[in-house]
Amino acid sequence: MNLADHLKSFIDYLRVERQVARNTVEAYQRDLLRYIIFLQERAIDDFSQLSHRDVYAFLEMLHELTLSAASVSRNLSAVRAFHHFLIGENVTSADPTENIVVPKPWMKLPEVLTVEEMARLLEQPDTATDTGLRDRALLETAYATGVRVSELTNIKNRDIYWQDEFIRVSGKGDKERLVPIADTALGWIRTYMQGARIPLAALGLGGDILFLNRFGKKLSRQSVWIHLKKYAQQAGVRKFISPHTIRHSFATHLIEGGADLRAVQEMLGHADIITTQIYTHLDQDFLKQVHHRYHPLESGRLWKDKDE
């Protein structure tokens, strides 16, 4: 079998055995076809000839094509999954993607809000109105869970596990996961459900969907974006902001607080930890503050302990 034949076997495996979502399969096929062509141009016709240098060369090519860091990471995820498949099929025994990450200069930390900015944003909706109460519950849920906006707008009442403080979300490829949710957010959801949502739900157009618009239908992603921009302006936030900004802020604040990277990966629903690793490239001022506060030489604790 040549390289293209192995690629076809992998795509069939994703479709038939793994039953991966069609859009995901198409993305894998597109990325891996470019990878195969790249290898062929380097006169590589056997996967056993590959080394990590070839994979890095492929990533470098993607970078030169001006692909975003996220696209480069997605390509690497596809290549890594492909090589894991080849090892499982005994086509090769070596994994040239092992320990490879997207080089740091390519990684750009998305715009995030500070904790103070996030607090101001959450306080903007006028909870004396039905729309404001819904939006406060929406924003609290978004920040408490870090879910994607598509996951947020698809949350159903039955997806909330009140006693366990979890919500069930359906992510990419219809993969479900349980995400912890803060008690504060649950409180706002409960207040919204006992008040503003009742007349909207009575219209019978939204089914079990949690967040409804004024017509009683599921709130759209575009509506979330519009409301968020309005509240950000009211809060005096000058940064570019989108629903994804809250997701980025959620992850960054967890990492800054010392959360385990694998746990954050699970909460975000990332298939590959490389996607989550972007949040470890924290602001340099923050790192310096941590170093100054906790390192014995910086804090003076070393000499203080010695004198004692």
C-alpha positions, 0 to 999 in steps of 0.5 A: 500500500502506498501513502494515499492507500493508508490515508484512505484506510484511516478515513474509512476507519474514522467514518465506519468504526469511530463514526466521527462527524462528517465535518470532522472527517472532511477536515482530517482528510483535507489536512492529511492529503496536504501532509501526504503530498508534502511527504511525496514531494520529499520523496518519502514513500514509506512511513518508516522513513519518517522522523520528527524532523519531517513533521516539523518541516511540514509544520514550518511549511504550514506556517509559511503558508500563513496558516493561523496557530489554531490551524497549524495545531489542528493539522498536527492533531490530524497527523498525530491521530493518523500515525497512532492509527498506523501504529495500531495497524502495525504499518509502522512502530515509530511515532514521529509526532511524539513530543512535538508541539507547535513552536511557541513563536507561532502560538498566540494567546487569544484576547482574554479579560482580566478577572476584574473585567470579567466581574464588571461584564457580569454585572452589566445586565439589568436583572430587573428586566426579563432580558437582563435576567436571562443575560445574567444567567447566560453570562454566568453560565458561559464563564462558569463552564467555558463552553463554546457558544454553540454548546451554550445555546443548546443547553437544555433544562434536563442537562442541568444536574443541580445537586451534583453541580454539573451540566451536560453539553454536546460538543463537536462531533456530538460528543457529550461531556459533563462540565462543573458549574459554579453554584453562583451560576446555578443560582442565576439559572434558577432565578431565570427559570422561575421568572423570565423564562416562564412566559417565554416557554409558554409560547411552546416554540423552544422546547426544553432549551434553557436560554430563549429569545423574546419569541420563545425560540432558542437564542441564536449565537449572533444574538449572544454576540450582539448582547455581549458587545453591548455589555462589554461597552457598558463595562468599559472593556476596550478589548475585542470581545466575542463569546469565545473571549469568555471561553478563553478567559475561563481557561486562562483564569483556571491555568493562572490559578494552578489548575491541572492542564488535563483537567482544563482540557477535559472541561473545554472538550479539547480532543488534543491537549496541544489545543489546551497548551496555548493557555500555558503561554501566559502573560509575562507580567503575570509570570514575573509577579508569581516569581517575585511573590513565591521564589525564596530569593525574590521574596526574601524568605530565604534570608529571613529563614536563615537569620531565624 
